[in-house]
């Protein structure tokens, strides 16, 4: 959001930068991340207030985002009507783009530098695989009306049914309960699921802690467990050249679980898109993946880094650590191979004896009797990979899941911006640019980044225009050390897991 506002207002001296709105939104978010609100351990009235506040933040955020997209797109020099794809992440990126067709378009063709790309239509929605979108930038794809979508002479790489899902990466087999009995990794020629076990098993546990119902999970919760295997239906709802989806509907007592299993032509990841209408109380719901990987420790992402926790229970400390907090991903890697479990909003994990589990719903009754009794929408994903989470680029894949790219349709017009643009980029994969924003007390630009692979490195950062001044600063944006800039670039050393903040000023202003 802040990055797009910076780009959008670069020609106007940041006079339109919505600093007051952004600050107000962040302050409200931080208020609702108070230690009783965010984990679900407040009373009903608190969540009624916070839900209303979040809706207001989302509405205002969407408005700011749309304004920024319109201002950027309106300044791009375009010879033809184009779909602008925006990449908010700090690495060049290729990913599946899904967008709604404009009302006046029945059939369309997408061209990447004059070459038609493979397109998948599903009703009024279209999808294509957008390649090489610049770091913290955008790329324009020509879009035009056609009588008929051009045919591509390509093999049918996606196969899907209630029994088998298959692409060039995986062959996935299901049982009658919609549990996965096999994930065969074609690229690495090995089975992902432990022999004789089933994966993506939804497990419901009786969860009645002796004290502090909403604050903790009882260490004895595993003593009473049920598998969610009451399948209502299994239906292929999308099948095309780029993406295929099997929809599974299940019942658990009076709760309904709808899960879309999604595979892709170009993405080596299996997505599980969930919509759960939950009615239970004091029942803990988890998804379990017993994987054929042996390792003494698992790795979990935390803010601006990651940490390891043992996968065994050899000591009393290990026994007590039966649940681990992680952000966008957790990974279990042995020598030469691993599996990452990604998510877009579920942060409770446990990984023991090569079984990876993610906590989906808790549903306590104290202090809020009807906590979690509502519709939950979220996605988690399985990402098998060669090597460990570093060489497998788990960080990038988790960011991609959490940050889908934005699109904007724009008619042909003159402009000062090129058809392809990168605001800022770094030359090392282990360095993530997390923040690009206007400085709090000036029109300088703040860039905050961190090292994510526990490696010391020399890094080069390239900005979008000539730099007049660069300062390293602290988190309060106080200058600490002047950095020598050369044209649009400057270099620095970063230490393992170090967080660095830079303040940059361009030669002709932003």
N, C-alpha and C positions, 0 to 999 in steps of 0.2 A: 504494500500500500504506500508506504513512505517513499520507496524507491521510485514508483511510478509517478508520484507527485513531484519528486525532484526532477525527473526527466521531463515531465510535462511542462514544468515552469522554468526550464533552463534558459529560455529565450526572454523571460520577463523578470529576471533578477529575483526569482522566487517570491515575487509579490503576491502571487495567488496560492502559495503553499499553505495548506489548511492546518497550520500548527496548533491553533487553539482547539479545533475539533479533534485532532489526533491526540493531543494531550488529555482532553476531557474523556475521550474513549478509553485511553490507557489507564487513567486514574480510576475509572469505574471498573475496568477489568481487574485491576490490582485490589480494589476494595472487595471484589467477589472472589478473590483468591486468598482471603482470610482463612486461617487454618481450620476453622470449623465449616466454612461454607464449601470450599473446594472439594473436600473428600466425601461430602454427603452426610455430615454429622450435625446438621442444624435442624431447627424446627420447620414446620410447614410454611409459616409466614415468611421466613427468610427466603425460601426458594420461590415463593410467589413474587417477591420483590426482585430477586436476582434474575428470574426468567424475563420479567418485563424489561429490566435494564439491559440484559443481553440482546433482546430483540431490538431495542432502540439502537444499541451499538452496531449491530449487524446492518440495520437499515441505513444508518448514517455512513457506515463503512462502505456498503455497496454503492451508495451515492457518490462518495469521494472516489472510489475505484472507477466508476463509470465516467466521471468527469475527467479523471486523469487519462483513461484510455482514449476518450474523445479528443482531448487536447493533443496527445501525442500523435494519434492517427491523422488528425487534421493538419499536422505539419509535415507529414511524409510526402515526398514527391512520388506520385503514382501515375504511371501511364495508363493503367487499366484498373478496373474494379478488383479489389484484392481483399483477402482475408489476412489480417495482421495477427500473428501468433506471438504472444509475449511470454518470455521466460524470466521468472523472478528469481531463479537460482543462480549460483555463482560458477557454474560450469556449462560448457556447450552441451546441448541436450537434444536428444531425439526421443519422441514420445507420441503416443496415440492422442489425437485431438478429436474431441466430439463437440459438435456445434449444431445449433438449430438452423434449419434452412430459412432464409427470408421468405416472406409470404409470396413474393412474385417469382420465386424459383421453384420449379417442379423437379428438374433434373439439372445437375451441375457437374462441372469438371474442374478439378484443382490442378494447377500447374506450378511446379517448382523450377524456376528459371527456364521456363519454356517446355519442360517435360511433364506430361500428364502423370499423376500419381494414382496409385490404387485407392479406390474409394468404396466405402460401405454405407449403404443407405438403409435406415430402419424407420419407416414412417417419415416424419418431418425432421429426423435427426440424421446427420451425416458424420462419418468418421474417416480420418486418414492418418497415416503415420508421417508426422512432420520431422524432417531430418535437419540436424545441425542448426538448432536455434541458438544464437549467440548468448554468452554469459551475461546475465543481468541486462537483457536486451530484447530484441524482437526481429522477426523476419516476415516479409510480405510474400504471400502466395496468391497468384492470380486465380480468380474464380470467375467462371463464366457459365451462362445458361447453355444447355445443349438439349437436343431432342431426345437423345439416348446416351446414357453413361457409356463411355468407351469400354469395350471388352478387352481384358488382359489375358494373354495366353500364359497362364501360370498354373502350376499344379494346385489342387485343393489341399491345403496344408492343415486345415482344421477339421477334425472329426469329433462329433459330439452326439451322445445319446444318454439315456438314464444309466447305462452300464459303463460307458467308456468316454473319456475326454482325451483328445490327442492333438498335439501340434508337433512342430519339429524339435521342440525341447523335451516334452514329456509325454508319456502314456500313462493315464490315470484310470484306475479301475475302481468301481463302486460296488458295494453290496446292496441288498434290498433295503437296508436302513439308511442309505445314502452316506454311509461311512466309506472312507477311502481304504481299500485293501492293498493298493500298490500305487506308487509313483515311481515310474522308471525314468531316470535321467538319461536321455538319449545322447546328449553331448558328452557326458562323462561316463556313460555306459555302466551305470550302477543303480541299484534300488535305494530309494530314499527311506521307505518305511521299514521298520524292523520286521523280520520274518514272523509270520503268524499273528501280527498285530494289525490294528486298524487306526487310521489317522482321521483328523477332523471329527473326532468323537465329541459330541456335546455331553458333558457330565454335569449333573445337578446334585449338589451336596446339601444336606441339612446343615445349616449354619446358625447355631445358637450359642454365641459366646456367653460365658458366665456373667461377665460385666461388659459394659461399653459396647453395646450391640453394633452401632454404626461405626465405631472407631477401630474395631479389630476383627480378625477372623480367628475362630477357635482353632487351636492346634489339633483338636480332635475332629475337625470337620470331615475328614476322609472316612470316618467310620460308618457313615451312612451315605450311599451314593446311588443314583439312578442314571442310566443312559437314556438320552432322548432319542428314541428310535421309532416313535409313532409317526410314520410318514403318511401324509395326506395325499401328496402328489409329487411327481417328478416330471418336469416338462421342459423341453428345449424352447426357449423364448427368443433366442437370437442365434443365427448361424450365418456367417459371411466369410469373406476372404481375410478379414483382419481381426475379428473378435467373435467368440462364441460363448453362449451363456446357457447353463442349465439351472432352472429354478426349482428348488426343493422346498416344499411346505411341510412343516411338522407341527404336532401338537404335544404340549407337555401340561397335563392336567387341564387348566383352562387358559393357558398361555399359547400364543401362536408364534411360530418361528418361520420366517421366510428368508431363505438364503440363496443368493445367486452365486454359483461357481463359474468363474470367468477365466478363459484362457485366451491367449493372443498369438498372432502370427509373428510379431517382432519383439515381444517382451517376455523374457524367461522368468515369469512370475505367475503364480496362481492366486487369484483374488477371491475372497469370500465376502460378498456384499450382503449385509444383514439388515433386516427390518423385523424387530421382535416386539410384539405386543405382550408385555410381561404382566402377569397377575398374581404371582406367587409372593409369599412372605417368608423371610428367613431361609431363603434358598439361594445358594451360591452357584452360578453357572460358569463353567469353564469350557474351553476348546482344547483338546489334547492331541498332540502329534508325537507318537513314539518314532524317533528317527534312528536310522542305522549309522550313527556317528558316536564315537567314543571320545570323551574328553573329561578331564578332571575339573574344568571350570567353564562357565558360560560367560559371555560378555553382554552387558546391558548398556544401552545409550542413556546418558544423563545430559543435562543442559551443558552444551559446549564441551562435550567429552564422552567418556564411557568408563565403565568399571567392570571388574570381574568378581564373580561369586562362585564358590565350589558347587559341584553338582552331586556331591555325596553328603552323607550325614554322619561323619566319623566322630564329630565332637558335639558337645551340648550346644555350642554356638551354631554349628551347622544345622542341627535339628531345629533350633529356634528361628533360623532364617528360611522358613518354608515358603515365604512370599517375598519377592524382590520387586522394587519399583524400577521401571525403565520407561523411556520415552518412546521414540518412534520404532525401535527395533531391539530384539534380543537375538543372540547368535550362539550356536553351538558348533564349533569347528574342531575337527581332529587334524591329523597330519594329511594335508592335501585336499580335504573336502569338508564342507560345512553346510548348515542350513540356517537361514535367518527367518525369524518370525516377525513380520512387520505389522504395524497397526496405525490407524489414523486418530485414535482417541482413547485407547484402553491400555492402562499402564501397570497393571498388576501381573507379574509373571511368576511361574515356578518351573525350574528345569532341574530334574533329578533323574539319575539313571537313564539318561538319553531320552527322557520323555519331556517334550516342551509343551507347557500349558500357558494359556492366556486367560485371565479372569475377565469375564464379559459383564456380569451383573451380580450385585450383592443382595439387594432387597432387605435391609434391616427394618425393624419396626420401632426402634427407640433411638432418637427422640421423635422421629417422624414416622407415624404408623404406616403410611402408604408410600414410603420412599421407593423409588424405582418402579412404581406401578404405572407404567406409561409406555409409549412407543419409543424404542431405542433404534437408532440408525447408525451403523458404523461398518467399517471394513477392516479385515485383517488379511494378511497375505503370507504365503509360503514362498521363500526364495532360496532354492538349492543353488550352490555355487562351487566352483573349483577353488581350492586354496582356503584361506581363512577369510574373515569379514573384511580385512584390508584389501587383499588381492581380488576378492569377489565384489568389491565396491558396494557393500551393503549400505554405507552412508548415503551414497547417491541414490540408490534404489528406494530407500526409505523416504528421502526428501521428495522424490518424484511421486510416490504414492500420496504423500501429504499435501503436495503443492501442484495440483493440475494447472497447466498453462491456460492463460486467458486468450480470448480471441475477440476481434473487432472487425466487422465488415466495413469497408471504406470504398467509396466511389473514386474514380480517377480525378486527381487535382494536382496543382503545383504545391511545392513545399520546400522547406529548408533541410529536412532530415532525409537521410538515404533510406533505401528499401530494406537494408539490413544494418543493424546497429547494436553495439555493445557499450553499455555505460561504464562498466568496470569489470576487469577480469584479472585472475592470478594464474601463474604458470605452474603451480604445483597442485596435484589432486588432493593432497592431504591438508590443504588450507581451504576453509569454508568462509566465504564472506556472508555473514549473518545479517548485518545491518547496514543500510545506506539511508541516511536521513539528513535533513537540514540541522545544522548546529542550533542549540537552544538559544544562544545569545548573539548570533551573527548569521550572515549568509554563507558561511563556509559549509562544506559537506563533511559529515562524519561517516567514516567507514570502520566498522568493527568486524573483526574476523578472528578465527581460532584454528588451532592445529588439532586434527581429529585422529591421528594414527600413532601418537606417542613417538614422534620423530622430529629431531632437530633439522632445520632446513634453511637454505637461503632462498628467498622468495622475491619475485618481481611482480609488482602490481601495475597494471596499465589502465589509465583513466581515459575518458572519451575526448578530452581536449588538453591543451597545454596547461601545465601546472605552474603557478607562480610561487606557491609556498605550501610546504607540507610539514605538519607537526605531529609527532606522537603525543598522545594525551592520555589522561586517566579516564575512568568511567564518568567522572563529573565534567569531562571535556576541558580540563585545565591542561595547558601545554606543559610537557615535561622534557621533550628533546626535539630539536629541529632536524628534519630529514632532508638530505640533498635530493632534489628532483632533477631528472634529465628529460626534458620535453614533456611527454605524457606519462612518464614512468618514474617509479622510484623502487629501491630495493631495500630489504631488511632481513634480519635473521629472526627466526621464530623457534622457540623451544618446545619440547613435547607438551601438548595440551595447553599451550600458552594462549591467552586472549590478548589481542592487541587492538588499540583504537587509534585511528589517524584522523586528523583534521586537515582538509585540503582546500586550497583556494586556487581557482583558475585565473589565467592571465587576463582574460577579458570579462571576468565575472561569470557566474553560472548562467 
